[in-house]
């Protein structure tokens, strides 16, 4: 990481890693919602749905950050 310090490549790498985590969490919450439905755990669904929406919002913010900042800096550097 030291050799990429301050570079657009490091920014893009960090954003993509954070998005990988978000995508994992989105998948898990989707599965948990499906299981809660199947098990009749109706009280859990709104809480899980709220968490899912938070993860999706974070993913969208990371995408916006990548598109408006990191990717733009990378294009200029290339």
Order of alpha helices (4+ residues) and beta strands (2+ residues): alpha-alpha-alpha
